[in-house]
Amino acid sequence: MEIKINPEYENQKQDVISYAKIENYYDRTEEAISIIKKGMPSEKSLLYDVALDFMTMIECYFSDAKAFIQKGDYINAFASLNYAYGWIDAGARLGIFNVGDDDVRFTLAK
């Protein structure tokens, strides 16, 4: 890779993912999953099957994160949690999940 850290940021480098950071992201993701499950579209909606597909991806990445945490692999756990939250945010932003006006936990801005 040809990208090098700018020398003025060398002493600010963060190249370790702590358990505390993983725990924070895990808890935030778990809370968001609880919220979007309550905001699923009606089974009669055309978006219902799309929401189920999104939930499958979210829950798979979240499950992967848990398995990585149990193995002590915080790097892949962190990646999995970020992928899960990416699906959560995409679903919320597209209106697949009704999260109300909660723009603190979810990316809703136009």
Secondary structure, DSSP 8 states (H G I E B T S, - for coil): ------GGGGGG------HHHHHHHHHHHHHHHHHHHHT---TTSTTHHHHHHHHHHHHHHHHHHHHHHHHT-HHHHHHHHHHHHHHHHHHHHTTSS--TT-TTTS----
